[in-house]
Amino acid sequence: MGIRGRGAKSILLLIAIGLTAGLMSGLFGVGGGTVIVPLLTIFARFEHRLAAGTSLAAIVPIATVGVISYAVHGAVAWIPALILAAAAVVGAQIGTSLLARMSVTVLRWIFVAFLVVVIVGLFFIIPSRDAQLELTLLSTLGLIVTGLVTGTLSGLLGVGGGVIIVPALMLGFGASDLIAKGTSLMMMIPTALSGTAGNLRRGNVDILAAVLIGVSACATTALGATISELIDPVAGNILFAVFVVFIAAQMAVKAWGGGRAARGQ
């Protein structure tokens, strides 16, 4: 359950969660869900589904401010972002349909392994800040596949797209770190809107909490984007690698817990 008695302490907690998520979103090009969901479940006592739905709704204003911040510096690849978003929406439907038929624990371990590869890759490949995301037939097909995989994993595991899209664009498509982050945030907007519409129908969104988190996050998203632009790509990769370690640790704990639960049955 979410926070129902909205005292000053509860409101300040939601604002603090928003400020943290906004900074992470602008700095790393992620929607903030990987920060919002655990904070809501741990500190605000939200049930996981409600936390995920509320987080997705809050991501819409967060990603919008982030896109504007990166677009000012020409760091958004608009058409690739739309291709990724369209494929991710389809992938999300595939993921939710496979949810009852696949072992989520196994998938979580596979995702952890993927994140480990990403972490290692970030220390060996430093994209140029001048690198662009060129659209060719091959890269377009690659974007469609990346979007499908991202959406499917989102539907199966509830992970956000940024932690997949950002390293994929840098390591797989040679985009600069700034373009990868700006494009990632852009593709999240239609994806988050689509998911939020479904969550609202199912009653999985705490609207007031989403507004408080989303609005407060807007105050720090631009700051995160500015920091990302000011630091050099090597430092940016190291910071992102640390963030990915945090996500991998979260997913490993869930996978370990799910595996133990399955063995106990």
C-alpha angles and dihedrals in degrees: 000000000000127000106289102169098066101205123164091264092054093048092048090050092054091047091050090051089051094049091051093046092048093053092049091046095053094041098047105022093242125132093241096244092117087061101034099050098054092042092051093047096044104038105020096039094232118166108247097249092049090047092051093048093046090047092052091052091049091051092068097072092033093055092042093057090044092053091050090050093052094039091059086066094042092251100135124092098205103188095044088049091055091047090051092046094050092049092045092054089054091044091052089058090050091049095051091047091051093046095093094045104047134066105253090194092058091046091051091054090048089051091050089052089050091051091050089055089049092051092051092045092053090063094051104039119055109177118216116254086230094056115118131201103246119201114225130150090263095046091046090054089047091052091051092051091046091050092048092050092046093049093046092051089046090054093045102040106016093238120151122246099239097071088057102033099048097055091038092057093045100042101029104032102028094237120156117259091250095051090046091054096043093046091047091055091048094053090051096063099071090035092053092045091053093047093045092054089056093044092051090055090052094046093244097132128085095207098194092049091048091052093048093048095042096047095044090047090058088067093064104028093083089048090054091049091049092051089049090054094047099051120075120254094254092056089043091054092049092051091047090048090054089050091050090051087056091052092045091051090051092050093045091053090051091047092048091048092047091049093050091048091051092049090050093058 
